[in-house]
Amino acid sequence: METYDPKRRTVLRGTLAAGVTLVLLGCNAREEDTASAPNTNPSSPGADTAKADTPSSNKMSQEQARYQESPMDGQKCENCANFLADSGTCRVVEGQVSPQGWCIVWASS
């Protein structure tokens, strides 16, 4: 029977957060590369403008990130590498976030 080890759970959450962050950053880099490339397909005029007209976000929803307004085990947005204090937002999660909040993509700063 497995026993509950809070340190192990913290390490697993940190690993998950780091993995998700790397995946999201990789996806963002690929999208930036393709967005800066000119449209060379003559059969699809206006393809560039159609892409520019539709808003897209590489961020997770607060629900997907399991965002909560309170810290978890000393982890909170204000001490997360993804938190942008000047705007009260996150690099990875959509919308405003509280400095005292927490989510599963928390990463040590």
N, C-alpha and C positions, 0 to 999 in steps of 0.2 A: 504494500500500500504506500502510495506516495504522500509525503507530508508537505504541508504548505510552507514555502520558503519565500518570504517577501523580497529578499535580495535577488533571488533567481527570477522572480516575476519582473522586477525592475530592470534587470539586464535584458530579459526577453522583450520588454516594451521598448527599451532603448534601441535594441537591434531592429525591431520592427519599424520604429520611427526613422532610423537612419536609412533603412532600405527603401521605405516609401519616399523619403526625401530625395534619395539618389534617383529613383525611378522618375519622379516628377521633374526633377531638374534635367534629366536626360531627355524627357519628352519635350520640355520647353526648349532646349537647345536645338533639337531636330526641327521643331516648328519654326524657330527663328531662321534657321538655315533655309528652309523651303519658302518662307515668307519673303526673304530678301532676293530669292532667285526670280529673274524675269520670266514672264509667261511666253514660252517659245512655241506653243502649240497654236498654229494659225487657224485651226478648225474651231477654236473656242475663244472668240473675241469677247472681251469683257469678263473673263474668268477672274482676273485680279480684283475687279471692283465688286464682284459678287462675294468674294471672300472677305473683303474689307467691310462690307455692309452688315455682315452677321457677327454679332459679338461672340467671342469665345473666351473661356477662362480655363486655365490649366490648374486652377485651384480646386480643392475638394470642398464640398459643402460642409457646414458645421456638423450636420447630422452624420455624414460619412466619417468625419474625424472624431466623432463622439465628443465634441466640444462640450465643456461644462464651465459654469461661471466660477467654480471654486478649484483651488489647487489640489494636487494629488501627490501625497508623499513628498512634500517639499518642492515638487515640480510645478511651475506656473509659467504663464506666458512671459512675464517680465524677465525670467532668467532662461528663456528659450532662444536658441540661435535664429529661429525663424520670425521672431517678434520684431515688428517695426514700431518702436515706441513713439516716434514723431507723429505717426498717423493712426496709431491704435489698431493696426491691422497685422496680418500674418502673411508671410511669403507663400504659404502652402494652403491656408484655409480661407475661404471667402468671408467677406463681411468684417465688421468691427469685432474685436475681441478684447476682453478685459485683461489687464495686466495680472489679475489674480486668477484668471481662467486656466484651463488645462485641456489637452486633447491627446490622442494616441500618437501624434507625430511630434511630440515634444522632443527637442534635441538639446543637449548640453551646449551652452555657449562658451 
